Amino acid sequence: MMLARAIHFDESDMNIFHKPARTGEWCISGGFEFSNWSEADLTGKARQAFSNGWLGVETFGRVSVVAITQIEQAELDTLVTALAQHFVDIYGAPSVAEAEGVAREELMHMVETCDGQPANTLLLISRELTEAGVKESVRIVEARDAGLDQFAIHGSLDED
């Protein structure tokens, strides 16, 4: 089974999100956070999180790019519990037990998004507000193998 982890190519996420996700943490869309938002909510760093932020399921911070990798069932089960607790703490769900179904659905939606993609495929998300609510689009960026010659310095150490 595949899921996505937060990656950072530079420090920009540290500056554009109120709370950046930690490199390597498991991520989901997290679009539920914006279900009641309007144009008035879309300012500054909140706008950036709405526009292109994946949600880390460990820190509940945001990240711009995620990479697909394998996840074990035990790890997924731990994430379900953590997300259910988040629903209790932040959104007022009555209990972790009652929130686990919704949490599992959110995680399985991300598993489905990642399904069939090779490891290290990158995903970018974009959102827009429509009359029907939040519309999400995911862009897939295929992983490319980098040849050693792109990094190696060719030549001789001899000073001949």
N, CA and C atoms as a LAMMPS dump frame, in Angstrom:
ITEM: TIMESTEP
0
ITEM: NUMBER OF ATOMS
480
ITEM: BOX BOUNDS ff ff ff
-5.0000000000000000e+02 5.0000000000000000e+02
-5.0000000000000000e+02 5.0000000000000000e+02
-5.0000000000000000e+02 5.0000000000000000e+02
ITEM: ATOMS id mol type element x y z
1 1 1 N 0.847 -1.155 0
2 1 2 C 0 0 0
3 1 3 C 0.906 1.235 0
4 2 1 N 0.465 2.254 -0.709
5 2 2 C 1.261 3.471 -0.85
6 2 3 C 0.532 4.656 -0.204
7 3 1 N 1.344 5.566 0.332
8 3 2 C 0.851 6.82 0.889
9 3 3 C 1.917 7.869 0.588
10 4 1 N 1.694 9.09 0.963
11 4 2 C 2.626 10.166 0.621
12 4 3 C 3.271 10.754 1.873
13 5 1 N 4.535 11.127 1.713
14 5 2 C 5.298 11.777 2.79
15 5 3 C 5.686 13.188 2.356
16 6 1 N 5.769 14.069 3.334
17 6 2 C 6.179 15.453 3.084
18 6 3 C 7.635 15.496 2.656
19 7 1 N 7.919 16.292 1.644
20 7 2 C 9.305 16.536 1.25
21 7 3 C 9.503 18.04 1.086
22 8 1 N 10.736 18.46 1.233
23 8 2 C 11.079 19.876 1.059
24 8 3 C 12.302 19.973 0.151
25 9 1 N 12.178 20.739 -0.91
26 9 2 C 13.303 20.981 -1.803
27 9 3 C 14.116 22.193 -1.342
28 10 1 N 13.468 23.042 -0.562
29 10 2 C 14.122 24.243 -0.034
30 10 3 C 13.377 24.66 1.235
31 11 1 N 13.641 25.837 1.718
32 11 2 C 13.049 26.302 2.969
33 11 3 C 11.748 27.089 2.771
34 12 1 N 11.228 27.151 1.55
35 12 2 C 10.082 28.027 1.294
36 12 3 C 8.851 27.671 2.127
37 13 1 N 8.577 26.392 2.359
38 13 2 C 7.405 26.028 3.159
39 13 3 C 7.505 26.571 4.577
40 14 1 N 8.713 26.738 5.072
41 14 2 C 8.894 27.261 6.423
42 14 3 C 8.414 28.714 6.516
43 15 1 N 8.373 29.387 5.37
44 15 2 C 7.982 30.793 5.334
45 15 3 C 6.551 31.028 4.871
46 16 1 N 5.986 30.101 4.093
47 16 2 C 4.671 30.368 3.5
48 16 3 C 3.505 29.769 4.269
49 17 1 N 3.758 28.833 5.178
50 17 2 C 2.68 28.237 5.965
51 17 3 C 2.803 28.657 7.422
52 18 1 N 1.653 28.84 8.081
53 18 2 C 1.656 29.153 9.52
54 18 3 C 2.42 28.079 10.284
55 19 1 N 2.139 26.838 9.949
56 19 2 C 2.798 25.706 10.601
57 19 3 C 3.226 24.739 9.499
58 20 1 N 4.507 24.671 9.191
59 20 2 C 4.956 23.743 8.145
60 20 3 C 4.993 22.299 8.653
61 21 1 N 4.699 21.386 7.76
62 21 2 C 4.81 19.959 8.078
63 21 3 C 6.289 19.593 8.197
64 22 1 N 6.557 18.549 8.943
65 22 2 C 7.923 18.051 9.13
66 22 3 C 8.292 17.17 7.927
67 23 1 N 9.49 17.309 7.436
68 23 2 C 9.972 16.478 6.339
69 23 3 C 9.843 15.01 6.73
70 24 1 N 9.238 14.239 5.858
71 24 2 C 9.104 12.801 6.074
72 24 3 C 7.818 12.365 6.743
73 25 1 N 7.005 13.311 7.223
74 25 2 C 5.774 12.866 7.877
75 25 3 C 4.724 12.492 6.837
76 26 1 N 3.84 11.576 7.201
77 26 2 C 2.766 11.13 6.319
78 26 3 C 1.774 12.257 6.1
79 27 1 N 1.232 12.35 4.879
80 27 2 C 0.344 13.461 4.531
81 27 3 C -0.922 12.996 3.837
82 28 1 N -1.946 13.807 3.991
83 28 2 C -3.204 13.654 3.273
84 28 3 C -3.576 15.02 2.712
85 29 1 N -4.648 15.055 1.938
86 29 2 C -5.104 16.321 1.384
87 29 3 C -5.425 17.329 2.487
88 30 1 N -6.238 16.924 3.428
89 30 2 C -6.617 17.833 4.508
90 30 3 C -7.585 18.914 4.079
91 31 1 N -8.261 18.705 2.965
92 31 2 C -9.207 19.702 2.47
93 31 3 C -10.385 19.949 3.392
94 32 1 N -10.663 19.003 4.295
95 32 2 C -11.771 19.172 5.24
96 32 3 C -11.612 20.437 6.071
97 33 1 N -10.373 20.876 6.273
98 33 2 C -10.118 22.082 7.059
99 33 3 C -10.779 23.313 6.447
100 34 1 N -11.01 23.277 5.153
101 34 2 C -11.498 24.455 4.43
102 34 3 C -12.976 24.364 4.052
103 35 1 N -13.691 23.37 4.572
104 35 2 C -15.063 23.125 4.125
105 35 3 C -16.014 24.296 4.356
106 36 1 N -15.77 25.105 5.35
107 36 2 C -16.66 26.244 5.629
108 36 3 C -16.029 27.584 5.29
109 37 1 N -14.969 27.579 4.519
110 37 2 C -14.264 28.815 4.209
111 37 3 C -14.967 29.598 3.103
112 38 1 N -14.699 30.908 3.116
113 38 2 C -15.174 31.797 2.057
114 38 3 C -13.969 32.585 1.554
115 39 1 N -14.19 33.407 0.568
116 39 2 C -13.109 34.248 0.031
117 39 3 C -12.476 35.106 1.124
118 40 1 N -13.265 35.508 2.104
119 40 2 C -12.752 36.356 3.178
120 40 3 C -11.688 35.641 4.018
121 41 1 N -11.724 34.313 4.039
122 41 2 C -10.746 33.535 4.808
123 41 3 C -9.416 33.379 4.075
124 42 1 N -9.403 33.685 2.8
125 42 2 C -8.239 33.411 1.961
126 42 3 C -7.287 34.604 1.915
127 43 1 N -6.561 34.783 3.005
128 43 2 C -5.57 35.854 3.069
129 43 3 C -4.26 35.306 3.623
130 44 1 N -3.167 35.879 3.188
131 44 2 C -1.848 35.555 3.718
132 44 3 C -1.517 34.072 3.712
133 45 1 N -0.972 33.601 4.838
134 45 2 C -0.53 32.216 4.937
135 45 3 C -1.699 31.235 4.893
136 46 1 N -2.868 31.657 5.348
137 46 2 C -4.051 30.804 5.27
138 46 3 C -4.416 30.543 3.805
139 47 1 N -4.252 31.568 2.971
140 47 2 C -4.52 31.408 1.536
141 47 3 C -3.544 30.394 0.931
142 48 1 N -2.302 30.451 1.344
143 48 2 C -1.29 29.525 0.827
144 48 3 C -1.625 28.096 1.229
145 49 1 N -2.018 27.897 2.488
146 49 2 C -2.401 26.556 2.949
147 49 3 C -3.589 26.047 2.148
148 50 1 N -4.569 26.911 1.917
149 50 2 C -5.733 26.532 1.119
150 50 3 C -5.333 26.214 -0.315
151 51 1 N -4.553 27.078 -0.909
152 51 2 C -4.236 26.954 -2.339
153 51 3 C -3.439 25.714 -2.68
154 52 1 N -2.413 25.38 -1.866
155 52 2 C -1.55 24.265 -2.287
156 52 3 C -0.907 23.491 -1.138
157 53 1 N -1.58 23.405 -0.003
158 53 2 C -0.969 22.718 1.131
159 53 3 C -1.541 21.346 1.41
160 54 1 N -0.667 20.345 1.443
161 54 2 C -1.004 19.012 1.946
162 54 3 C -0.952 19.086 3.463
163 55 1 N -1.701 18.229 4.147
164 55 2 C -1.735 18.221 5.609
165 55 3 C -0.919 17.063 6.168
166 56 1 N 0.074 17.373 6.991
167 56 2 C 0.834 16.34 7.686
168 56 3 C -0.013 15.755 8.805
169 57 1 N -0.027 14.437 8.925
170 57 2 C -0.893 13.77 9.893
171 57 3 C -0.168 13.505 11.213
172 58 1 N 0.997 14.095 11.371
173 58 2 C 1.72 13.96 12.63
174 58 3 C 1.817 15.322 13.325
175 59 1 N 2.194 16.365 12.599
176 59 2 C 2.272 17.717 13.169
177 59 3 C 1.042 18.548 12.842
178 60 1 N 0.265 18.114 11.844
179 60 2 C -0.876 18.845 11.312
180 60 3 C -0.455 20.192 10.746
181 61 1 N 0.79 20.209 10.233
182 61 2 C 1.301 21.34 9.482
183 61 3 C 1.068 21.103 8.002
184 62 1 N 1.449 22.06 7.192
185 62 2 C 1.224 21.99 5.741
186 62 3 C 2.548 21.902 4.992
187 63 1 N 2.49 21.304 3.802
188 63 2 C 3.651 21.151 2.935
189 63 3 C 3.18 21.271 1.486
190 64 1 N 4.041 21.78 0.616
191 64 2 C 3.679 21.998 -0.79
192 64 3 C 3.805 20.758 -1.654
193 65 1 N 4.757 19.888 -1.341
194 65 2 C 5.043 18.726 -2.19
195 65 3 C 5.124 17.476 -1.329
196 66 1 N 4.527 16.391 -1.834
197 66 2 C 4.637 15.097 -1.177
198 66 3 C 5.164 14.08 -2.181
199 67 1 N 5.784 13.026 -1.655
200 67 2 C 6.317 11.946 -2.486
201 67 3 C 5.682 10.633 -2.041
202 68 1 N 5.309 9.833 -2.997
203 68 2 C 4.653 8.555 -2.728
204 68 3 C 5.683 7.516 -2.3
205 69 1 N 5.327 6.783 -1.248
206 69 2 C 6.177 5.709 -0.753
207 69 3 C 5.305 4.658 -0.076
208 70 1 N 5.872 3.53 0.205
209 70 2 C 5.125 2.431 0.8
210 70 3 C 4.858 2.684 2.283
211 71 1 N 3.684 2.272 2.724
212 71 2 C 3.313 2.344 4.137
213 71 3 C 2.825 0.966 4.572
214 72 1 N 3.139 0.599 5.784
215 72 2 C 2.689 -0.668 6.355
216 72 3 C 1.342 -0.463 7.046
217 73 1 N 0.566 -1.523 7.142
218 73 2 C -0.76 -1.438 7.753
219 73 3 C -0.695 -0.908 9.179
220 74 1 N 0.268 -1.349 9.959
221 74 2 C 0.385 -0.877 11.346
222 74 3 C 0.608 0.631 11.399
223 75 1 N 1.401 1.173 10.453
224 75 2 C 1.628 2.621 10.398
225 75 3 C 0.325 3.344 10.056
226 76 1 N -0.416 2.785 9.1
227 76 2 C -1.684 3.391 8.704
228 76 3 C -2.662 3.391 9.873
229 77 1 N -2.714 2.313 10.614
230 77 2 C -3.606 2.236 11.772
231 77 3 C -3.248 3.296 12.817
232 78 1 N -1.97 3.527 13.021
233 78 2 C -1.517 4.568 13.957
234 78 3 C -1.962 5.942 13.469
235 79 1 N -1.884 6.176 12.161
236 79 2 C -2.313 7.457 11.596
237 79 3 C -3.817 7.662 11.742
238 80 1 N -4.585 6.586 11.594
239 80 2 C -6.041 6.68 11.776
240 80 3 C -6.346 7.193 13.175
241 81 1 N -5.691 6.629 14.158
242 81 2 C -5.919 7.039 15.544
243 81 3 C -5.501 8.493 15.766
244 82 1 N -4.349 8.878 15.221
245 82 2 C -3.869 10.255 15.376
246 82 3 C -4.828 11.247 14.718
247 83 1 N -5.308 10.924 13.52
248 83 2 C -6.232 11.814 12.824
249 83 3 C -7.571 11.868 13.555
250 84 1 N -8.035 10.748 14.067
251 84 2 C -9.278 10.735 14.843
252 84 3 C -9.14 11.618 16.082
253 85 1 N -7.994 11.555 16.753
254 85 2 C -7.755 12.411 17.922
255 85 3 C -7.763 13.885 17.515
256 86 1 N -7.204 14.192 16.354
257 86 2 C -7.22 15.556 15.823
258 86 3 C -8.664 16.027 15.612
259 87 1 N -9.508 15.137 15.103
260 87 2 C -10.913 15.481 14.899
261 87 3 C -11.61 15.774 16.235
262 88 1 N -11.229 15.065 17.283
263 88 2 C -11.78 15.323 18.618
264 88 3 C -11.263 16.659 19.142
265 89 1 N -9.943 16.845 19.074
266 89 2 C -9.312 18.034 19.654
267 89 3 C -9.681 19.328 18.946
268 90 1 N -9.728 19.293 17.627
269 90 2 C -9.9 20.524 16.845
270 90 3 C -11.333 20.734 16.358
271 91 1 N -12.009 19.66 15.973
272 91 2 C -13.319 19.797 15.342
273 91 3 C -14.479 19.344 16.228
274 92 1 N -14.174 18.911 17.454
275 92 2 C -15.239 18.574 18.397
276 92 3 C -15.92 17.239 18.169
277 93 1 N -15.261 16.309 17.508
278 93 2 C -15.84 14.967 17.379
279 93 3 C -16.076 14.413 18.781
280 94 1 N -17.143 13.645 18.974
281 94 2 C -17.495 13.19 20.319
282 94 3 C -16.483 12.25 20.971
283 95 1 N -15.779 11.441 20.164
284 95 2 C -14.777 10.525 20.73
285 95 3 C -13.863 10.037 19.609
286 96 1 N -12.707 9.534 20.007
287 96 2 C -11.783 8.968 19.025
288 96 3 C -12.439 7.787 18.319
289 97 1 N -13.123 6.949 19.07
290 97 2 C -13.773 5.774 18.474
291 97 3 C -14.775 6.183 17.395
292 98 1 N -15.536 7.235 17.68
293 98 2 C -16.532 7.677 16.697
294 98 3 C -15.903 8.405 15.516
295 99 1 N -14.741 8.98 15.706
296 99 2 C -14.064 9.714 14.625
297 99 3 C -13.198 8.812 13.761
298 100 1 N -12.907 7.599 14.213
299 100 2 C -11.994 6.731 13.465
300 100 3 C -12.501 6.375 12.074
301 101 1 N -13.793 6.226 11.889
302 101 2 C -14.327 5.913 10.561
303 101 3 C -14.036 7.004 9.556
304 102 1 N -14.266 8.242 9.946
305 102 2 C -14 9.378 9.062
306 102 3 C -12.5 9.524 8.831
307 103 1 N -11.723 9.324 9.891
308 103 2 C -10.265 9.41 9.756
309 103 3 C -9.759 8.355 8.773
310 104 1 N -10.269 7.137 8.894
311 104 2 C -9.854 6.068 7.974
312 104 3 C -10.249 6.416 6.542
313 105 1 N -11.442 6.98 6.35
314 105 2 C -11.877 7.386 5.003
315 105 3 C -10.922 8.416 4.408
316 106 1 N -10.525 9.399 5.209
317 106 2 C -9.585 10.426 4.729
318 106 3 C -8.263 9.791 4.3
319 107 1 N -7.749 8.897 5.111
320 107 2 C -6.473 8.239 4.791
321 107 3 C -6.615 7.315 3.593
322 108 1 N -7.719 6.593 3.501
323 108 2 C -7.91 5.682 2.365
324 108 3 C -8.101 6.461 1.062
325 109 1 N -8.664 7.648 1.151
326 109 2 C -8.756 8.491 -0.046
327 109 3 C -7.347 8.827 -0.559
328 110 1 N -6.435 9.104 0.364
329 110 2 C -5.056 9.396 -0.031
330 110 3 C -4.376 8.136 -0.56
331 111 1 N -4.641 6.986 0.056
332 111 2 C -4.099 5.722 -0.448
333 111 3 C -4.567 5.508 -1.887
334 112 1 N -5.843 5.772 -2.159
335 112 2 C -6.379 5.633 -3.513
336 112 3 C -5.71 6.605 -4.479
337 113 1 N -5.437 7.815 -4.025
338 113 2 C -4.744 8.798 -4.863
339 113 3 C -3.36 8.297 -5.244
340 114 1 N -2.695 7.646 -4.3
341 114 2 C -1.328 7.159 -4.525
342 114 3 C -1.294 5.814 -5.249
343 115 1 N -2.395 5.089 -5.236
344 115 2 C -2.458 3.743 -5.809
345 115 3 C -2.063 3.742 -7.282
346 116 1 N -1.206 2.81 -7.63
347 116 2 C -0.79 2.653 -9.024
348 116 3 C 0.364 3.547 -9.44
349 117 1 N 0.789 4.434 -8.558
350 117 2 C 1.914 5.315 -8.875
351 117 3 C 3.203 4.696 -8.333
352 118 1 N 4.288 4.834 -9.066
353 118 2 C 5.554 4.305 -8.552
354 118 3 C 6.077 5.121 -7.362
355 119 1 N 6.882 4.465 -6.547
356 119 2 C 7.52 5.153 -5.423
357 119 3 C 8.272 6.374 -5.929
358 120 1 N 8.314 7.397 -5.127
359 120 2 C 8.999 8.665 -5.387
360 120 3 C 8.284 9.572 -6.378
361 121 1 N 7.084 9.182 -6.823
362 121 2 C 6.283 10.088 -7.626
363 121 3 C 5.896 11.268 -6.747
364 122 1 N 5.98 12.463 -7.284
365 122 2 C 5.639 13.669 -6.538
366 122 3 C 4.191 14.065 -6.806
367 123 1 N 3.544 14.599 -5.792
368 123 2 C 2.176 15.08 -5.932
369 123 3 C 2.099 16.535 -5.487
370 124 1 N 1.386 17.328 -6.258
371 124 2 C 1.103 18.728 -5.939
372 124 3 C -0.407 18.872 -5.886
373 125 1 N -0.896 19.706 -5.013
374 125 2 C -2.342 19.897 -4.893
375 125 3 C -2.682 21.36 -5.132
376 126 1 N -3.847 21.587 -5.724
377 126 2 C -4.35 22.956 -5.845
378 126 3 C -5.839 22.927 -5.514
379 127 1 N -6.298 24.008 -4.91
380 127 2 C -7.7 24.113 -4.511
381 127 3 C -8.258 25.449 -4.982
382 128 1 N -9.554 25.423 -5.195
383 128 2 C -10.265 26.664 -5.48
384 128 3 C -11.645 26.591 -4.854
385 129 1 N -12.167 27.743 -4.486
386 129 2 C -13.529 27.808 -3.974
387 129 3 C -14.481 27.918 -5.157
388 130 1 N -15.517 27.098 -5.138
389 130 2 C -16.558 27.162 -6.162
390 130 3 C -17.898 27.327 -5.45
391 131 1 N -18.948 27.542 -6.211
392 131 2 C -20.272 27.654 -5.598
393 131 3 C -20.661 26.355 -4.904
394 132 1 N -20.139 25.227 -5.376
395 132 2 C -20.447 23.921 -4.791
396 132 3 C -19.542 23.585 -3.609
397 133 1 N -18.526 24.395 -3.354
398 133 2 C -17.594 24.138 -2.257
399 133 3 C -16.161 24.152 -2.746
400 134 1 N -15.299 23.421 -2.048
401 134 2 C -13.875 23.383 -2.373
402 134 3 C -13.635 22.342 -3.458
403 135 1 N -12.943 22.756 -4.504
404 135 2 C -12.568 21.83 -5.577
405 135 3 C -11.062 21.598 -5.492
406 136 1 N -10.668 20.328 -5.396
407 136 2 C -9.249 19.972 -5.318
408 136 3 C -8.804 19.308 -6.615
409 137 1 N -7.586 19.621 -7.007
410 137 2 C -6.948 18.98 -8.156
411 137 3 C -5.556 18.535 -7.734
412 138 1 N -5.186 17.323 -8.144
413 138 2 C -3.871 16.789 -7.815
414 138 3 C -3.083 16.655 -9.113
415 139 1 N -1.869 17.161 -9.09
416 139 2 C -0.974 17.021 -10.241
417 139 3 C 0.097 16 -9.891
418 140 1 N 0.321 15.078 -10.798
419 140 2 C 1.297 14.008 -10.612
420 140 3 C 2.557 14.353 -11.392
421 141 1 N 3.693 14.301 -10.706
422 141 2 C 4.982 14.551 -11.337
423 141 3 C 5.783 13.256 -11.213
424 142 1 N 5.998 12.599 -12.328
425 142 2 C 6.694 11.306 -12.311
426 142 3 C 8.131 11.445 -11.847
427 143 1 N 8.557 10.456 -11.075
428 143 2 C 9.956 10.413 -10.624
429 143 3 C 10.833 10.087 -11.822
430 144 1 N 11.946 10.726 -11.894
431 144 2 C 12.89 10.455 -12.979
432 144 3 C 14.193 9.998 -12.37
433 145 1 N 14.779 8.986 -12.979
434 145 2 C 16.073 8.52 -12.5
435 145 3 C 17.137 9.518 -12.923
436 146 1 N 17.985 9.853 -11.999
437 146 2 C 19.097 10.756 -12.295
438 146 3 C 20.335 9.915 -12.561
439 147 1 N 20.983 10.167 -13.657
440 147 2 C 22.203 9.443 -13.973
441 147 3 C 23.344 9.905 -13.08
442 148 1 N 24.244 9.005 -12.794
443 148 2 C 25.386 9.321 -11.943
444 148 3 C 26.209 10.456 -12.533
445 149 1 N 26.254 10.538 -13.855
446 149 2 C 27.076 11.574 -14.482
447 149 3 C 26.56 12.989 -14.197
448 150 1 N 25.333 13.105 -13.694
449 150 2 C 24.827 14.423 -13.337
450 150 3 C 25.46 14.931 -12.046
451 151 1 N 26.03 14.028 -11.27
452 151 2 C 26.579 14.4 -9.981
453 151 3 C 28.065 14.162 -9.872
454 152 1 N 28.56 13.215 -10.643
455 152 2 C 29.97 12.848 -10.533
456 152 3 C 30.835 13.848 -11.297
457 153 1 N 32.023 14.044 -10.783
458 153 2 C 32.996 14.878 -11.491
459 153 3 C 33.931 13.925 -12.21
460 154 1 N 33.991 14.086 -13.517
461 154 2 C 34.808 13.175 -14.316
462 154 3 C 36.2 13.765 -14.492
463 155 1 N 37.144 12.912 -14.458
464 155 2 C 38.528 13.356 -14.635
465 155 3 C 39.448 12.527 -13.78
466 156 1 N 40.633 13.008 -13.644
467 156 2 C 41.649 12.264 -12.919
468 156 3 C 42.165 13.096 -11.762
469 157 1 N 42.511 12.441 -10.684
470 157 2 C 43.115 13.123 -9.558
471 157 3 C 44.621 13.291 -9.748
472 158 1 N 45.166 12.624 -10.768
473 158 2 C 46.589 12.755 -11.062
474 158 3 C 46.854 14.161 -11.619
475 159 1 N 48.005 14.713 -11.285
476 159 2 C 48.325 16.054 -11.743
477 159 3 C 49.24 16.028 -12.956
478 160 1 N 49.047 15.071 -13.791
479 160 2 C 49.889 14.965 -14.983
480 160 3 C 49.637 16.035 -15.98
